[in-house]
Amino acid sequence: MYSSRVAVIQAPNQISRTLLATEFICIFFVLPILFTINLRGTHPFPFILASGFFAAFYLLNDKGFSRASFGDLFSLRDHGKRIIITFFSLALLLTLLTVVLVKPEYLFNYPRHKTTLWLTIMIFYPLLAVYPQELFYRAFLFRRYRSLFPGEQSMVFVSALTFGFAHIIYGNIPAVLLTLIGGYLFGLTYKRSKSILVVSLEHALYGCLLYTIGLGQFIHTSVTHM
């Protein structure tokens, strides 16, 4: 009698886990592939906003999710130094890579020749693109799929993988590699700080850096040709 009860309890749990895994694969892998095939060249901005609103709605309706995470800046006291040191180290490396491995003429192309567009990106990119992505790829992903990937370090790797894979829509390898590395850094910061705002500030630093030093061409539909 006892074993039959256990079997009845385990079956729905297994079904729920399978459905959740299927949902995860469809959202984070199938949808980017479909977008790449059917909407190549379409700017993903509306989809980024939509995913951010969806994630915010989900998190706000999750009573176990801390509302403080949306705007917590206190974590900067513990993580700000690491974020800044890592950023300046990687900023130097990326700038050198732009000059040596990409094209020297790309360096500071936007600030020098497209100043208005560059300033627009610097202002609106963090607000309208970065924060929604962090809602979706960090807060929502960590919260919704934690049962599929035991241990928060696993979630960091999954977050990096899904974030990098999403950038196949730009049709170039640098976009995937850059965002794979960025996704790992952002996942690590979110794991440690539990602050969407703090990890968004870190994300904004790197995104604005790429647009400034000439690598933004790889992660923006409208700048595929500089």
C-alpha positions in Angstrom: 0.0 0.0 0.0 2.8 2.4 0.9 4.8 1.7 -2.2 1.8 2.4 -4.4 1.2 5.7 -2.7 4.9 6.7 -3.4 4.5 5.7 -7.0 1.4 7.9 -7.3 3.2 10.8 -5.8 6.3 10.4 -7.9 4.5 10.1 -11.2 3.0 13.6 -11.2 6.4 15.0 -10.0 8.2 13.4 -12.9 5.6 14.6 -15.3 5.9 18.2 -13.9 9.7 18.0 -14.2 9.5 16.8 -17.8 7.1 19.5 -18.7 9.3 22.1 -17.1 12.3 20.8 -19.0 10.4 20.9 -22.2 9.3 24.5 -21.5 12.9 25.5 -20.8 14.2 24.0 -24.0 11.4 25.6 -26.1 11.9 29.1 -24.6 15.7 29.3 -24.4 16.7 27.2 -27.4 13.9 26.6 -29.9 12.6 30.2 -29.9 16.1 31.7 -30.8 16.4 29.2 -33.6 13.0 30.0 -35.0 13.8 33.7 -34.7 17.0 33.2 -36.6 15.3 31.3 -39.3 12.2 33.3 -39.8 13.0 36.8 -38.5 16.6 37.3 -39.5 17.4 41.0 -39.7 14.4 41.9 -37.4 15.4 44.0 -34.4 14.9 41.9 -31.3 14.1 45.0 -29.1 10.3 44.3 -28.9 10.9 40.8 -27.9 13.4 41.9 -25.3 10.9 44.2 -23.7 8.2 41.6 -23.9 10.4 39.0 -22.1 11.2 41.6 -19.5 7.6 42.3 -18.8 6.8 38.6 -18.7 9.6 37.9 -16.2 8.5 40.9 -14.0 4.9 39.7 -14.0 6.0 36.2 -13.1 8.3 37.3 -10.3 5.8 39.8 -8.8 3.3 37.0 -8.6 5.8 34.7 -6.9 5.2 35.3 -3.2 8.5 33.7 -2.3 10.6 36.1 -4.5 12.0 39.1 -2.6 10.7 42.4 -4.0 13.9 44.1 -2.8 15.8 42.3 -5.6 14.3 44.6 -8.2 16.0 47.7 -7.0 18.5 46.7 -4.3 21.7 48.7 -4.5 23.1 47.8 -1.1 24.8 44.8 -2.6 27.2 47.1 -4.3 29.0 47.5 -1.0 30.0 43.9 -1.1 30.4 43.3 -4.8 31.1 46.7 -6.4 34.9 46.5 -6.0 35.0 43.1 -7.7 32.7 44.3 -10.5 34.8 47.4 -11.2 38.2 45.7 -11.1 37.0 42.9 -13.4 35.4 45.4 -15.7 38.5 47.6 -16.2 40.7 44.5 -16.7 38.4 43.1 -19.4 37.9 46.6 -20.9 41.6 46.9 -21.5 41.7 43.4 -23.0 38.7 44.0 -25.3 40.1 47.3 -26.5 43.4 45.6 -27.4 41.6 42.8 -29.2 39.6 45.4 -31.2 42.8 47.0 -32.4 44.8 43.8 -33.0 42.2 41.2 -34.1 39.3 43.1 -35.5 39.9 46.5 -37.2 41.7 49.5 -35.7 39.4 51.9 -37.5 36.4 50.4 -35.5 37.9 51.8 -32.3 35.7 54.6 -30.9 34.0 54.8 -34.3 30.6 55.7 -32.8 31.7 58.3 -30.3 33.8 60.0 -33.0 31.5 59.8 -36.0 28.0 58.9 -34.8 28.0 60.9 -31.6 24.2 61.4 -31.3 23.5 57.7 -31.9 26.2 56.7 -29.5 24.7 59.0 -26.8 21.2 57.6 -27.4 22.5 54.1 -26.9 24.4 55.1 -23.8 21.2 56.5 -22.3 18.5 54.1 -23.4 20.3 50.8 -23.8 20.7 50.2 -20.0 17.1 51.1 -19.3 15.2 49.5 -22.2 17.5 46.5 -23.1 19.7 45.6 -20.2 17.3 45.5 -17.3 14.7 43.5 -19.2 17.3 40.9 -20.1 18.5 40.6 -16.5 14.9 40.1 -15.4 14.6 37.3 -17.9 18.0 35.6 -18.1 18.9 35.9 -14.4 16.0 36.5 -12.0 13.3 34.6 -13.9 15.6 31.8 -15.1 17.2 31.3 -11.6 13.7 31.3 -10.0 11.7 29.2 -12.5 14.2 26.5 -13.4 16.2 26.0 -10.2 14.6 22.5 -9.7 16.1 21.4 -13.0 19.6 22.4 -12.1 20.5 21.7 -8.5 23.0 24.1 -7.0 23.3 27.8 -7.8 26.7 27.4 -9.6 24.8 25.2 -12.1 22.4 28.0 -12.6 25.3 30.4 -13.4 26.5 28.1 -16.2 22.9 27.6 -17.5 22.3 31.3 -17.4 25.5 31.9 -19.4 24.7 29.2 -21.9 21.2 30.4 -22.6 22.2 34.1 -22.8 25.0 33.3 -25.2 22.9 31.0 -27.3 20.2 33.7 -27.7 22.6 35.8 -29.6 22.8 33.4 -32.5 20.1 35.7 -34.0 22.9 38.1 -34.9 24.5 35.5 -37.1 28.1 35.8 -36.0 30.4 33.9 -33.7 31.8 36.9 -31.7 28.3 37.8 -30.6 27.8 34.4 -29.0 31.3 34.2 -27.5 31.1 37.7 -26.0 27.7 37.2 -24.5 28.6 33.7 -23.2 31.4 35.3 -21.2 29.2 38.2 -20.2 26.4 35.8 -19.2 28.8 33.9 -16.9 29.9 37.1 -15.2 26.3 38.4 -14.8 25.1 35.0 -13.5 27.9 35.0 -11.0 27.0 38.5 -9.8 23.3 37.7 -9.5 24.1 34.5 -7.6 26.1 36.4 -5.1 24.1 39.6 -4.8 20.5 38.5 -5.6 20.0 42.0 -7.0 18.6 42.6 -10.5 19.6 46.2 -10.3 23.3 45.5 -9.4 23.7 42.9 -12.2 22.0 45.3 -14.6 24.5 48.0 -13.8 27.3 45.5 -14.5 25.7 44.4 -17.7 25.3 48.0 -18.8 29.0 48.7 -18.2 30.0 46.0 -20.6 27.3 46.7 -23.2 28.1 50.4 -23.4 31.8 49.5 -23.5 31.3 47.3 -26.6 29.4 50.0 -28.4 32.1 52.5 -27.5 35.1 50.6 -28.6 33.6 49.3 -31.8 32.4 45.8 -31.0 28.8 46.8 -30.9 28.5 45.8 -34.5 28.3 42.2 -33.5 25.4 42.6 -31.0 23.2 45.1 -32.8 21.1 44.5 -35.9 21.4 48.1 -37.2 25.2 48.2 -36.8 26.2 45.0 -38.7 28.1 47.2 -41.1 30.2 50.0 -39.7 
